[in-house]
């Protein structure tokens, strides 16, 4: 009896799984004349993100899909891409919130494409270094062998 109740309780917390058609932009500038799309049907649940779906494709259906991601916490921005025509973070965008049976993912248009969804961030990193968007202590401009304390 207790086991039946536990099973009923578990199913109450699970969302019904569904499937979505994931259209991934495929393009290698060294070999392809123009971008195209590969289509994959992937399962998803209420909490599944677009990045989860892309990684599902990469793991089980086509390991050659190129995608960049890092923190998976909507902090670093490396998984930024066009999702259904809008710039979004793939790690933060839930499929269930897109209200679409088809999800189209493309690389950001303002960065050069390395391959598929992976783009070059060289220009971004160069700009970041040139403006130094962080605090620099006056005594750290010279070489120092001592550590700086962050707390008082």
N, C-alpha and C positions, 0 to 999 in steps of 0.2 A: 504493500500500500504506500509506504513512504517513498519507495523508488518510483512508483507511478506519479506521485505528486511532484517529485523532483524533476522528472522528465517533462511534466506539464509546465512547471515553472520555467525550465530552460527554454521551452519553445515560445513562451510568452515574451521573452526578451530578444528573440531572434527575428530579424526582419525577413520577409519572404525574398528569396534570391530571385534575381532576374537576369536578363542578358541585355547587352547593348552592342550595337555595331560600332566598333572603334576604327575610324579612318585615320591612318598615320601617314603623314607626309614622308615620302622616301625620296632622297636626293643626295647624290654624291657628285659634287661639282667637278671632280677629277674624271668621272666616267659618264655621267648622264648629261643629256642636252637640256632637259627640263625636269622639274619636279613632277612626281606622280603620287598616287595614293595606294596604299595596301590596306585591305579591309580585313578585320578580325572580329569574330563574335566572342565576347568575353563575359563571364559571369560577374555580377556585382551584387552587393548588399547595400543597405542604407548608408553605411559609413565608408564605403569604398571610394577612394579618391581617383582622379584621372591618372595620377602617377602610379597608383596600385595597379590599375588596368594596363597601363603601358608595360609595367614590370612583369605582369602576368603574361603578356604577349611575348616579351623578351625571354622569360624563363621557359615557357611551355610551347610556344608556337613559332617564333622566329627570333633566334638569339642574335641576329645581326642588326636589330633595330638599335640605332644610336640615340641615346638620351643622356642629358646631364642632370644630375641631382646631387644634393649633399646633405642638408640638415634634416629634411622632412618635417620641419616645424614652421614653415612659412616665414623664415627669417633671412636666409642667405640670398634668395632670388635666383639661384642657379637653375631651377626647374621652370622658370618663366617661359611661357609659350602662348601661342594663339589657340584658344580653345573655343570652338564654335564661333570663330571670328572676333573674339575679344581677348585682350591680353590678360592672362591670369597665371597664378601659380598652380602647377599641376598637383603639388603635394597638399594643397589647401582646398582645392575645388572638388567637391563631392559630386559623383555622377548623379545621385538621386536628386540633387538640387538643380541640375541643369534642365530637368523636365524635357528630355529629348531621347528618342530611341537610337539616334545616331550622334556620336561625338566625333568631331573632326579636330585633330591636333596638328598644328604646323609650327615651325620655328618662328621666333620673333623676327619681324621684318626689318628691324633696325640694326641687326647684327649679321655679319657674314656667316654663312652656313658652313660648318665643317662636314657634317653628314646627317641626314635625316632631321632629328630635332635638336641636335647638338650645334651650338653656335660658338663663334670665337668671342671671347671677352677681352681681347688685348686692348682695344680702344678704351673700354671701361676701366680696366686696371691702370692704364697709362694716365687717364684723367684723374683717377683716384689718388695715385702717387703724386701727381703734380699739384693737387690742391691740399694735400695732407689734412683730411677731415678728422683730425684727432688732435689732442693736446700734446705739445712738445715742450718739455721743461727746458729752461735755458741751460741748465747744467748738463743736459744729455746730448747736446750737439757735439761735445767733445768725447773722445774715447774715454770710457770709465770702466774700471774693473769691479766696481761695487754695485750692488743691487739697489734699486729704488723701492722703498716701502710704499705700499698703496694705502695703508691705514696709519693713523696717528697713534 
